[in-house]
């Protein structure tokens, strides 16, 4: 898989040929992800709401509830995108919220949304695998629908562990496969056949983002395996909470 040195807004980031393989093994995955999200940023929130039937916000609020936010907690939301989870943490009463994302186009929208809502959230461009934050500087680290897009999830989890204070919480919200066979079949049809067409039309997207999405879910690590990764890094007290019959899963764990 190779990406042109200069990415045209009209050229696909993920071609059909690319997606025949596992997109997570692409050596230039990070560069592709940035180009993809730059392409779909303007319609990202609209597509999320419509194609999850507004459940994406419900899942984020449940993730915040599992984090058990207090007024002294410093939160770092990684792969924050357009800022929905960061805003939810801020509204829950966290002491401070920092949102970090790889894509400036997404951060621009997040900043605007926080300003309109009057929420004191700081946003920075950054890499989940190299957060440029001090050791033990956060009480909660979260990532919603973003760990799948990181080049190396174990490196990211190691960074999360490093910046968390002892007893700090990590919250990972990610898509997963429903365990019920009938629901899984319906979900696969919707995710693989319906959503790529309708989301692409709404976004006016030529990057292949909504073809990448189902393939990236299908080929990504299962929630139980993600929990094992977290455990190997040093996290403990693992709690997995499937949502919407397992369409996505919230993982909560503690730093020892």
Backbone torsions as a table, in degrees:
resi	resn	phi	psi	omega
1	UNK	NA	126.7	177.4
2	UNK	-134.1	149.6	179.7
3	UNK	-118.2	137.0	178.6
4	UNK	-57.2	149.8	179.2
5	UNK	-58.8	-41.1	177.5
6	UNK	-107.7	117.7	-177.1
7	UNK	-91.0	117.1	177.1
8	UNK	-81.9	141.2	177.3
9	UNK	-57.7	-21.3	-177.8
10	UNK	-96.2	-6.2	-177.5
11	UNK	-94.2	143.0	-179.1
12	UNK	-70.3	136.7	173.9
13	UNK	-81.3	-38.8	178.0
14	UNK	-119.9	110.3	177.1
15	UNK	-88.7	168.0	177.0
16	UNK	-58.5	-37.7	179.2
17	UNK	-64.8	-41.6	177.6
18	UNK	-57.6	-42.6	-172.4
19	UNK	-83.2	-1.0	170.1
20	UNK	-70.7	-27.0	176.4
21	UNK	-95.2	178.8	176.5
22	UNK	-78.6	113.8	-176.6
23	UNK	-64.2	-20.7	-179.0
24	UNK	-72.5	-13.0	-180.0
25	UNK	-94.7	-2.2	179.5
26	UNK	-63.3	127.9	-177.1
27	UNK	-67.3	-25.0	179.5
28	UNK	-106.3	31.2	-176.9
29	UNK	-56.1	-44.9	-176.7
30	UNK	-60.0	-41.8	-179.3
31	UNK	-67.3	-39.3	177.7
32	UNK	-64.6	-43.4	-178.7
33	UNK	-61.1	-43.2	179.4
34	UNK	-62.1	-44.8	179.4
35	UNK	-64.0	-40.1	-179.2
36	UNK	-63.2	-48.8	-178.1
37	UNK	-70.5	-28.9	173.4
38	UNK	-62.3	-38.3	-178.6
39	UNK	-68.2	-36.9	-172.2
40	UNK	-105.8	3.7	-171.6
41	UNK	-55.1	-43.9	-173.4
42	UNK	-62.7	-33.8	-177.5
43	UNK	-107.8	11.3	-175.1
44	UNK	-60.7	-50.4	-178.6
45	UNK	-63.1	-43.6	-179.8
46	UNK	-60.5	-45.4	179.4
47	UNK	-64.6	-39.7	177.6
48	UNK	-59.2	-46.5	-177.2
49	UNK	-65.6	-50.4	-175.4
50	UNK	-64.1	-45.6	-171.5
51	UNK	-83.8	-12.5	171.4
52	UNK	-102.0	0.0	-175.6
53	UNK	56.8	42.6	177.4
54	UNK	69.4	7.8	-179.2
55	UNK	-75.7	-21.7	-178.6
56	UNK	-58.4	-35.4	178.5
57	UNK	-72.4	-36.0	176.5
58	UNK	-61.0	-46.0	-178.9
59	UNK	-63.1	-40.0	178.7
60	UNK	-64.3	-41.7	-180.0
61	UNK	-67.3	-33.2	175.4
62	UNK	-68.2	-36.4	177.0
63	UNK	-62.9	-42.0	177.5
64	UNK	-63.7	-42.0	179.3
65	UNK	-61.4	-40.2	179.2
66	UNK	-67.2	-25.0	179.2
67	UNK	-74.0	-17.0	178.6
68	UNK	53.2	61.5	-175.3
69	UNK	-66.8	137.6	172.8
70	UNK	-120.4	168.2	-176.6
71	UNK	-72.1	-5.7	177.2
72	UNK	-103.6	-0.1	-173.9
73	UNK	-80.4	132.1	170.6
74	UNK	-98.7	122.9	-173.7
75	UNK	-110.5	135.9	170.6
76	UNK	-118.5	116.5	178.9
77	UNK	-102.8	110.9	-174.5
78	UNK	-93.5	146.7	-174.1
79	UNK	54.0	49.8	-169.7
80	UNK	-72.3	-14.9	178.1
81	UNK	58.8	-130.1	-178.4
82	UNK	-87.0	9.5	167.0
83	UNK	93.0	9.8	-176.3
84	UNK	-61.6	-45.1	-178.4
85	UNK	-71.6	-39.4	177.0
86	UNK	-59.4	-41.7	178.0
87	UNK	-64.6	-39.1	179.1
88	UNK	-64.1	-40.1	177.0
89	UNK	-65.1	-40.0	179.5
90	UNK	-64.4	-43.8	179.2
91	UNK	-66.7	-24.5	179.5
92	UNK	-78.3	-5.1	173.8
93	UNK	100.1	18.4	178.3
94	UNK	-62.3	150.7	179.2
95	UNK	-64.0	-44.2	176.7
96	UNK	-150.0	151.9	177.9
97	UNK	-134.3	125.9	175.7
98	UNK	-117.5	124.7	176.6
99	UNK	-104.6	132.3	-179.2
100	UNK	-125.2	132.3	177.3
101	UNK	-147.2	156.3	-177.3
102	UNK	-80.2	-22.9	-169.3
103	UNK	-110.5	117.2	-177.1
104	UNK	-63.4	-35.1	-179.4
105	UNK	-61.5	-35.7	177.4
106	UNK	-72.9	-41.0	-179.5
107	UNK	-63.9	-37.1	178.3
108	UNK	-57.7	-41.4	178.7
109	UNK	-69.1	-41.3	179.5
110	UNK	-60.3	-44.2	179.5
111	UNK	-60.8	-46.2	179.9
112	UNK	-61.3	-43.7	179.9
113	UNK	-63.2	-41.0	179.6
114	UNK	-66.2	-39.6	179.0
115	UNK	-64.5	-43.2	179.3
116	UNK	-63.3	-39.0	-179.1
117	UNK	-81.5	-8.3	-179.3
118	UNK	68.8	35.2	-177.7
119	UNK	-104.0	130.7	-176.6
120	UNK	-82.1	68.1	-179.3
121	UNK	-104.1	134.9	175.2
122	UNK	-95.3	137.6	177.4
123	UNK	-123.5	142.1	178.0
124	UNK	-140.6	149.1	169.9
125	UNK	-80.4	136.7	-178.9
126	UNK	-172.1	173.2	-176.0
127	UNK	-112.0	129.1	-179.5
128	UNK	-58.2	-26.1	-177.3
129	UNK	-88.4	-4.7	-179.0
130	UNK	-155.0	82.4	-166.5
131	UNK	-78.3	-12.6	179.1
132	UNK	55.6	37.2	177.1
133	UNK	-121.8	156.3	-178.8
134	UNK	-67.9	152.9	172.5
135	UNK	-57.6	142.8	174.3
136	UNK	48.8	51.7	-178.2
137	UNK	-112.8	1.0	-178.2
138	UNK	-134.8	153.6	176.0
139	UNK	-101.0	-26.9	178.7
140	UNK	-137.0	132.1	170.4
141	UNK	-121.6	129.8	-177.4
142	UNK	-128.1	156.1	172.0
143	UNK	-150.9	121.5	-177.6
144	UNK	-115.8	118.4	178.3
145	UNK	55.2	31.7	-176.2
146	UNK	-126.5	-25.0	-176.5
147	UNK	-64.4	-27.4	178.2
148	UNK	-64.0	-24.8	-176.1
149	UNK	-96.1	0.0	179.5
150	UNK	-83.7	144.0	-178.3
151	UNK	-61.0	-41.0	-177.6
152	UNK	-140.0	103.2	-175.2
153	UNK	-64.9	-33.8	-179.9
154	UNK	-65.1	-39.4	176.4
155	UNK	-62.6	-40.6	178.7
156	UNK	-64.4	-44.8	179.8
157	UNK	-63.3	-35.4	176.8
158	UNK	-63.3	-40.3	176.1
159	UNK	-64.9	-41.8	179.0
160	UNK	-59.2	-44.6	-179.3
161	UNK	-62.2	-41.9	-177.4
162	UNK	-62.2	-42.7	-174.1
163	UNK	-85.2	-11.3	178.8
164	UNK	-79.6	144.1	172.0
165	UNK	-77.2	156.5	176.6
166	UNK	-53.6	132.7	-176.8
167	UNK	85.7	-2.3	179.4
168	UNK	-67.9	159.6	-175.9
169	UNK	-111.5	138.3	169.8
170	UNK	-109.7	136.3	-180.0
171	UNK	-124.6	120.0	178.8
172	UNK	-119.6	119.1	176.5
173	UNK	-113.2	120.0	-175.9
174	UNK	-148.2	153.7	176.3
175	UNK	-64.4	152.0	179.1
176	UNK	-151.4	177.3	-178.9
177	UNK	-98.4	126.4	176.4
178	UNK	-57.1	143.0	-179.6
179	UNK	-79.9	-29.8	178.2
180	UNK	-70.9	125.9	-173.4
181	UNK	-60.7	-41.6	-177.8
182	UNK	-69.2	-44.3	179.0
183	UNK	-65.2	-38.2	178.7
184	UNK	-63.3	-41.4	178.8
185	UNK	-63.3	-45.7	178.4
186	UNK	-64.0	-42.6	179.6
187	UNK	-64.4	-40.6	179.0
188	UNK	-64.2	-40.8	178.3
189	UNK	-62.5	-46.0	-179.9
190	UNK	-63.4	-47.0	-175.4
191	UNK	-71.0	-35.9	-175.3
192	UNK	-93.2	-26.9	-173.4
193	UNK	-111.1	-43.0	-174.1
194	UNK	-88.2	-58.0	-173.8
195	UNK	-56.8	-42.7	-179.6
196	UNK	-58.3	-34.3	-179.1
197	UNK	-75.5	-53.3	-175.0
198	UNK	-67.7	-40.7	-179.6
199	UNK	-67.4	-37.9	178.2
200	UNK	-64.0	-41.6	178.6
201	UNK	-64.2	-46.7	-178.9
202	UNK	-61.3	-42.7	-177.5
203	UNK	-80.1	-14.1	-172.8
204	UNK	59.2	39.4	-169.1
205	UNK	-89.7	137.8	173.7
206	UNK	-118.9	5.3	-175.2
207	UNK	-82.0	-18.1	-174.4
208	UNK	86.4	14.7	-175.6
209	UNK	-56.5	-43.7	-173.6
210	UNK	-87.6	0.7	165.0
211	UNK	-92.2	-34.5	176.2
212	UNK	-63.5	-40.2	-173.7
213	UNK	-53.4	-57.2	-179.2
214	UNK	-63.8	-36.6	179.4
215	UNK	-66.4	-38.0	-178.8
216	UNK	-69.1	-31.1	176.6
217	UNK	-73.0	-46.1	-177.7
218	UNK	-59.8	-36.8	-174.0
219	UNK	-98.6	0.6	-175.7
220	UNK	-87.8	164.6	-179.5
221	UNK	-59.4	139.7	177.4
222	UNK	-71.5	155.2	179.8
223	UNK	-53.4	-41.5	-179.8
224	UNK	-63.8	-34.1	178.8
225	UNK	-74.8	-35.8	174.2
226	UNK	-62.2	-41.9	177.6
227	UNK	-60.3	-39.4	177.9
228	UNK	-65.4	-38.3	175.8
229	UNK	-60.0	-46.9	179.0
230	UNK	-59.3	-40.8	-179.6
231	UNK	-64.3	-41.7	179.7
232	UNK	-64.1	-32.0	178.0
233	UNK	-71.8	-25.1	178.7
234	UNK	132.2	-6.1	-179.5
235	UNK	-72.5	154.8	-178.3
236	UNK	-139.1	-178.2	178.2
237	UNK	51.9	52.8	-176.0
238	UNK	-70.0	135.9	177.0
239	UNK	-134.7	120.1	179.2
240	UNK	-107.7	127.4	-178.0
241	UNK	-124.9	95.8	177.1
242	UNK	-63.9	143.7	179.2
243	UNK	-121.8	145.0	176.7
244	UNK	51.7	53.5	178.9
245	UNK	63.4	20.9	177.0
246	UNK	98.4	9.2	176.3
247	UNK	-60.4	-34.5	172.0
248	UNK	-143.2	166.2	-177.5
249	UNK	-137.2	137.4	173.0
250	UNK	-101.3	125.7	175.3
251	UNK	-109.5	129.8	176.6
252	UNK	-120.8	133.6	177.9
253	UNK	-147.1	163.8	-176.9
254	UNK	-115.9	148.4	169.7
255	UNK	-80.4	133.0	-177.1
256	UNK	-58.5	NA	NA
